[in-house]
Every structure is written in C-alpha cells, then in structure tokens.
Amino acid sequence: MNRYEFELHLSPERYLDYYRGKVRSIVVRCTTGQNVQFPASLVQRFVSPEGIHGSFALTCDANNKCVGLERLP
C-alpha cells in the first residue's frame, strides 16, 4: 500500500466546480514533493461551509487505486 500525505485548501466557491462535475480530479503536491491525482468525489465528506481545509492522507493499493482518504489531526 502507498500512502500520500498532503495539505488541501479549497474555498467553498472553488469546490463548486468539483461538486458540479466541471472538474473530476484533484491534483495535490504531497509532503514528499510528489504530485498525486485522485477523484474529487473522495473529498466530498470533508466539505464544510468554509470549504475544505486540512491535512490529509490518501491510501492506494499496489495498482495505485484509491483505497481511502482520511483527515489527519
């Protein structure tokens, strides 16, 4: 399994593009410097009135298929 940690900061207005389906993927730069792309639908449960802000970890299997996304403390 691969684990990618990153910071994500999306305003509510910016997230609307993802929610409406105009943008389907999110690309982030991990703490290791790697760029990782994943489906925008994974962050939907973290949306608040302020948007999405915080540290996250994306876990992928050996084939780089997303297994889960969690918010880090």
Secondary structure, 3 states (H helix, E strand, C coil): CEEEEEEEEECHHHHHHHHCCCCCEEEEECCCCCEEEEEHHHHHHHCECCEEEEEEEEEECCCCCEEEEEECC
